[in-house]
């Protein structure tokens, strides 16, 4: 969600009615309704999720999925991590880069549906119906807002399509987001597509990696008596408000990642919302021990980081040239463990 809401949204609609033929058993069958019901039950269906106060029931694994933009890659990356790329009929998410080798190329290779996007760079209502999806994924509830030209969740339900809003997206407030929300997204997709074992495997690997990194960092901090370094986290070349520095994170999943890596957000108290809209004077007056630059379709975020350090030579971060560039792993998605590891190595290199 790195861009202003008018710049990127999330939503879709659908038209693939759930029929008995979709749930046909792989064994010998006469195609009767009882055979279909038995096959679905054997596969773990029906599955019902409570999503933003709405009950969504799946009679089978979706096979025509539309992923709305929302200036995120959390949803499409989660599907890719679970091996579900063949279920996607249209994807509008792209970050341009990734900490996961091959991930950016895999996202780029997905079908887009060849449709005309609206002013929010997303899929308008009628185009969505033409895609005939049976599941529409949206970063936030904004993607199902009728006044913005999107299909509502009710309209999708009427044509037989389920819909899903990602964790912390019901009220469009990612300021409370944590790594646990990334795990929740994985678990929900695991249940919907009957790949819960794979989801739990990914979650367990991530938890193990993060726990190992955190243990190393904590040991060094205890032995050396080090305080948690103060970290500035921001998007490169991005504007969220009117200040000189409006893409600086104050809250959200980045704070959880920093804490697990042995750091703290230098601007956590600057705002009660996800982003702090700051003046250059405020940024200059704050001690910053390290910088994390998140590149969103930026071919050279390191250049932005170096320029920033040169602009504020009084920072400890500038004196020690302490920065790291990241992309999708620093936000909601299946790769937060990579961000924790990279930030921790920057902040506490003697722990590794």
C-alpha positions as CSV (number, residue, x, y, z in Angstrom):
1,X,0.0,0.0,0.0
2,X,2.8,2.4,-0.7
3,X,0.8,4.9,-2.8
4,X,-2.0,7.3,-2.0
5,X,-5.4,5.6,-2.1
6,X,-6.5,7.5,-5.3
7,X,-3.4,6.3,-7.0
8,X,-3.9,2.6,-6.3
9,X,-6.9,0.6,-5.2
10,X,-8.1,-2.9,-5.0
11,X,-11.2,-4.7,-6.2
12,X,-12.9,-6.9,-8.7
13,X,-16.0,-8.8,-9.7
14,X,-16.9,-12.2,-10.9
15,X,-19.2,-14.4,-13.0
16,X,-18.2,-18.1,-12.6
17,X,-21.1,-19.9,-11.0
18,X,-20.1,-22.7,-8.7
19,X,-21.5,-25.8,-10.4
20,X,-21.4,-29.5,-9.6
21,X,-19.1,-30.1,-12.6
22,X,-16.4,-27.9,-11.0
23,X,-16.0,-30.3,-8.1
24,X,-15.9,-33.5,-10.1
25,X,-14.1,-36.4,-8.4
26,X,-10.9,-37.6,-10.0
27,X,-12.1,-41.2,-9.7
28,X,-14.8,-43.1,-11.7
29,X,-18.1,-41.2,-11.4
30,X,-21.5,-41.0,-13.0
31,X,-21.4,-37.2,-12.5
32,X,-24.2,-37.3,-9.9
33,X,-24.7,-34.6,-7.3
34,X,-23.8,-37.1,-4.5
35,X,-20.5,-37.9,-6.2
36,X,-19.6,-34.2,-6.4
37,X,-20.6,-33.6,-2.7
38,X,-18.5,-36.6,-1.6
39,X,-15.5,-35.4,-3.6
40,X,-15.7,-31.9,-2.1
41,X,-16.0,-33.3,1.4
42,X,-13.0,-35.5,0.8
43,X,-11.0,-32.5,-0.3
44,X,-11.9,-30.6,2.9
45,X,-14.8,-28.6,1.6
46,X,-16.9,-26.6,2.2
47,X,-14.6,-24.0,3.8
48,X,-16.1,-21.0,5.5
49,X,-14.2,-17.9,6.5
50,X,-15.3,-14.8,8.4
51,X,-13.8,-11.9,6.4
52,X,-14.6,-8.3,7.5
53,X,-17.8,-9.6,9.1
54,X,-18.9,-11.4,6.0
55,X,-19.2,-15.2,5.8
56,X,-17.5,-16.5,2.7
57,X,-18.1,-20.2,1.9
58,X,-16.0,-22.1,-0.7
59,X,-17.4,-25.3,-2.1
60,X,-14.1,-26.0,-3.9
61,X,-10.7,-24.4,-4.5
62,X,-11.1,-21.3,-6.7
63,X,-9.6,-21.6,-10.2
64,X,-10.3,-18.2,-11.6
65,X,-8.7,-15.7,-9.2
66,X,-8.4,-11.9,-9.8
67,X,-5.9,-10.0,-7.7
68,X,-6.6,-6.3,-7.4
69,X,-3.8,-3.7,-7.4
70,X,-3.9,-1.8,-4.1
71,X,-0.2,-0.9,-4.6
72,X,0.7,-4.2,-2.9
73,X,2.2,-7.5,-3.8
74,X,1.1,-9.3,-0.6
75,X,-1.7,-11.2,-2.2
76,X,-0.1,-12.3,-5.4
77,X,3.2,-13.1,-3.6
78,X,1.3,-15.3,-1.2
79,X,-0.4,-17.2,-4.0
80,X,3.0,-17.7,-5.7
81,X,4.6,-18.9,-2.5
82,X,1.8,-21.5,-2.2
83,X,2.3,-22.6,-5.8
84,X,-1.1,-21.3,-7.0
85,X,0.0,-19.2,-9.9
86,X,-2.0,-21.3,-12.3
87,X,-5.2,-20.2,-10.6
88,X,-4.7,-16.5,-11.4
89,X,-6.6,-15.2,-14.5
90,X,-5.7,-11.5,-13.9
91,X,-3.2,-9.9,-11.6
92,X,-2.7,-6.1,-11.2
93,X,0.0,-6.2,-8.5
94,X,3.6,-5.4,-9.2
95,X,6.5,-4.2,-7.1
96,X,9.2,-4.3,-9.8
97,X,11.6,-6.0,-7.4
98,X,11.8,-8.6,-4.6
99,X,14.1,-10.0,-2.0
100,X,12.9,-13.5,-3.2
101,X,15.0,-14.6,-6.2
102,X,12.8,-14.9,-9.3
103,X,9.7,-13.5,-7.5
104,X,9.5,-10.2,-9.5
105,X,9.9,-12.1,-12.8
106,X,7.2,-14.6,-11.8
107,X,4.8,-11.7,-10.9
108,X,5.5,-10.0,-14.2
109,X,4.8,-13.2,-16.1
110,X,1.3,-13.6,-14.7
111,X,-1.7,-12.7,-16.9
112,X,-3.2,-9.3,-16.5
113,X,-6.6,-9.9,-18.2
114,X,-5.8,-7.5,-21.0
115,X,-8.3,-5.0,-19.7
116,X,-8.5,-1.2,-19.6
117,X,-7.8,0.0,-16.0
118,X,-9.5,2.9,-14.4
119,X,-8.0,6.1,-13.0
120,X,-7.0,4.2,-9.8
121,X,-5.0,1.8,-12.0
122,X,-7.3,-1.0,-11.1
123,X,-10.1,-3.1,-12.6
124,X,-13.5,-1.4,-13.1
125,X,-16.8,-3.2,-12.4
126,X,-17.8,-4.3,-15.9
127,X,-14.3,-5.4,-16.9
128,X,-14.2,-7.5,-13.7
129,X,-17.4,-9.2,-14.6
130,X,-16.0,-10.0,-18.0
131,X,-13.0,-11.9,-16.3
132,X,-15.5,-14.4,-14.8
133,X,-13.5,-14.9,-11.6
134,X,-14.7,-17.1,-8.7
135,X,-12.5,-15.3,-6.2
136,X,-11.4,-11.6,-6.0
137,X,-8.6,-10.5,-3.7
138,X,-8.4,-7.0,-2.5
139,X,-5.8,-5.4,-0.2
140,X,-8.5,-3.3,1.6
141,X,-12.2,-2.8,1.5
142,X,-11.6,0.2,-0.8
143,X,-11.3,-2.3,-3.6
144,X,-15.0,-3.1,-3.2
145,X,-16.2,0.5,-3.1
146,X,-19.0,1.1,-5.6
147,X,-18.5,4.9,-5.7
148,X,-15.1,4.3,-7.2
149,X,-16.4,2.2,-10.0
150,X,-15.6,-1.2,-8.5
151,X,-17.9,-4.1,-8.0
152,X,-19.2,-4.5,-4.5
153,X,-18.9,-7.7,-2.5
154,X,-22.7,-8.1,-2.7
155,X,-22.5,-7.8,-6.5
156,X,-19.8,-10.4,-6.7
157,X,-21.8,-12.7,-4.5
158,X,-24.8,-12.3,-6.8
159,X,-22.8,-13.7,-9.7
160,X,-21.3,-16.6,-7.7
161,X,-17.9,-15.1,-6.8
162,X,-16.3,-15.0,-3.4
163,X,-14.3,-12.0,-2.2
164,X,-11.5,-11.5,0.3
165,X,-10.0,-8.5,2.1
166,X,-6.5,-9.0,3.5
167,X,-5.7,-8.7,7.2
168,X,-6.0,-5.1,8.6
169,X,-7.7,-4.1,5.4
170,X,-11.3,-4.0,6.6
171,X,-11.1,-0.4,7.8
172,X,-8.1,0.4,5.6
173,X,-5.8,1.0,8.5
174,X,-2.5,-0.9,8.2
175,X,-1.0,1.0,11.3
176,X,-1.8,-2.0,13.5
177,X,-0.3,-4.6,11.1
178,X,2.3,-7.1,12.3
179,X,4.1,-10.1,11.0
180,X,1.2,-12.2,12.4
181,X,-1.0,-10.7,9.7
182,X,1.3,-12.1,7.0
183,X,0.9,-15.5,8.6
184,X,-2.9,-15.0,8.7
185,X,-3.0,-14.2,5.0
186,X,-1.0,-17.4,4.3
187,X,-3.3,-19.5,6.5
188,X,-6.5,-18.1,5.0
189,X,-5.2,-18.8,1.5
190,X,-4.1,-22.2,2.6
191,X,-7.6,-23.0,3.8
192,X,-9.4,-21.6,0.7
193,X,-7.2,-23.5,-1.7
194,X,-6.8,-26.7,0.4
195,X,-3.0,-26.2,0.8
196,X,-2.9,-25.6,4.5
197,X,0.0,-28.0,4.9
198,X,2.1,-25.8,2.6
199,X,1.0,-22.7,4.3
200,X,2.0,-24.0,7.7
201,X,5.3,-25.2,6.3
202,X,6.1,-21.6,5.1
203,X,5.0,-20.1,8.4
204,X,7.1,-22.5,10.4
205,X,10.2,-21.8,8.3
206,X,9.6,-18.1,8.7
207,X,9.1,-18.3,12.5
208,X,12.2,-20.4,12.9
209,X,14.3,-18.0,10.9
210,X,13.1,-14.9,12.7
211,X,13.5,-16.6,16.1
212,X,17.1,-17.5,15.3
213,X,17.9,-14.0,14.2
214,X,16.2,-12.4,17.2
215,X,18.1,-14.7,19.6
216,X,21.5,-13.7,18.1
217,X,20.7,-10.0,18.3
218,X,19.3,-10.2,21.8
219,X,22.4,-12.0,23.0
220,X,24.7,-9.3,21.6
221,X,22.6,-6.5,23.0
222,X,22.7,-8.2,26.5
223,X,26.5,-8.8,26.4
224,X,27.4,-5.4,25.0
225,X,24.6,-3.4,26.7
226,X,23.6,-1.8,23.5
227,X,20.4,0.2,23.1
228,X,18.1,-0.4,20.2
229,X,19.3,1.6,17.2
230,X,16.8,4.2,16.0
231,X,15.8,3.5,12.4
232,X,14.2,5.6,9.7
233,X,12.1,3.6,7.3
234,X,10.7,5.3,4.2
235,X,9.8,4.8,0.5
236,X,12.1,6.2,-2.0
237,X,10.8,8.9,-4.3
238,X,7.3,8.6,-2.9
239,X,4.9,11.3,-1.6
240,X,2.0,10.5,0.9
241,X,1.2,14.1,2.0
242,X,2.4,17.7,1.9
243,X,5.6,17.5,3.9
244,X,9.1,17.1,2.5
245,X,9.2,13.7,4.0
246,X,5.6,12.2,3.8
247,X,6.6,8.6,3.1
248,X,8.2,8.0,6.5
249,X,6.7,5.1,8.4
250,X,5.5,5.7,12.0
251,X,3.5,2.5,12.6
252,X,2.6,-0.8,11.0
253,X,4.4,-4.0,10.2
254,X,7.7,-2.3,9.7
255,X,7.8,-1.6,13.5
256,X,7.3,-5.3,14.2
257,X,10.1,-6.2,11.8
258,X,12.4,-3.6,13.3
259,X,11.7,-4.9,16.8
260,X,12.5,-8.5,15.8
261,X,15.7,-7.3,14.2
262,X,16.8,-5.5,17.4
263,X,15.9,-1.9,16.4
264,X,13.2,0.7,16.9
265,X,11.4,3.2,14.7
266,X,12.9,6.7,15.1
267,X,9.7,8.3,14.2
268,X,7.1,6.1,16.0
269,X,5.9,9.1,18.1
270,X,5.7,11.4,15.2
271,X,2.2,10.3,14.1
272,X,-0.7,8.1,15.1
273,X,-1.1,6.8,11.6
274,X,0.9,4.6,9.4
275,X,2.9,7.4,7.8
276,X,4.3,10.5,9.4
277,X,4.1,13.6,7.2
278,X,7.3,15.4,8.3
279,X,9.2,18.6,7.5
280,X,12.9,18.5,6.7
281,X,13.6,20.3,10.0
282,X,11.9,17.5,12.0
283,X,13.8,14.9,10.2
284,X,17.1,16.7,10.6
285,X,16.5,17.2,14.4
286,X,16.0,13.5,15.0
287,X,18.9,11.1,15.7
288,X,18.8,8.4,13.1
289,X,21.2,5.4,13.6
290,X,20.2,3.6,10.4
291,X,18.1,3.9,7.3
292,X,15.9,1.4,5.6
293,X,14.8,2.5,2.1
294,X,11.9,0.6,0.5
295,X,12.1,0.7,-3.2
296,X,8.8,0.6,-5.1
297,X,9.5,0.2,-8.8
298,X,12.7,2.1,-8.1
299,X,15.7,0.8,-10.2
300,X,18.2,2.3,-7.8
301,X,17.0,2.8,-4.2
302,X,20.6,2.7,-3.0
303,X,21.2,6.0,-4.8
304,X,18.3,7.5,-2.9
305,X,19.7,6.2,0.4
306,X,23.2,7.7,-0.2
307,X,21.6,11.0,-1.2
308,X,19.6,11.0,2.0
309,X,22.7,10.3,4.2
310,X,24.6,13.1,2.4
311,X,21.7,15.5,3.1
312,X,21.8,14.8,6.8
313,X,25.5,14.3,7.8
314,X,24.7,14.9,11.5
315,X,23.0,11.5,11.7
316,X,25.0,8.6,13.2
317,X,23.6,6.7,10.2
318,X,25.4,9.1,7.9
319,X,28.7,9.0,9.8
320,X,28.7,5.2,9.8
321,X,27.1,4.7,6.3
322,X,24.4,2.5,7.8
323,X,21.6,1.7,5.5
324,X,19.9,-1.1,3.7
325,X,17.5,-1.2,0.7
326,X,14.5,-3.6,0.7
327,X,11.3,-4.0,-1.2
328,X,8.4,-6.5,-0.8
329,X,9.8,-8.3,2.3
330,X,9.3,-5.2,4.4
331,X,5.5,-5.2,3.9
332,X,2.6,-7.6,4.3
333,X,3.5,-10.9,2.6
334,X,5.2,-14.2,2.9
335,X,8.8,-13.0,3.1
336,X,9.1,-10.9,6.3
337,X,11.8,-13.2,7.6
338,X,14.1,-11.9,4.8
339,X,13.6,-8.3,6.0
340,X,14.2,-9.2,9.6
341,X,17.5,-10.9,8.7
342,X,18.7,-8.1,6.4
343,X,17.8,-5.3,8.9
344,X,19.4,-7.3,11.8
345,X,22.7,-7.7,9.9
346,X,22.8,-4.0,9.2
347,X,22.0,-3.0,12.8
348,X,24.1,-5.7,14.5
349,X,26.8,-7.1,12.2
350,X,28.8,-8.4,15.1
351,X,25.9,-10.9,15.8
352,X,26.5,-12.8,12.6
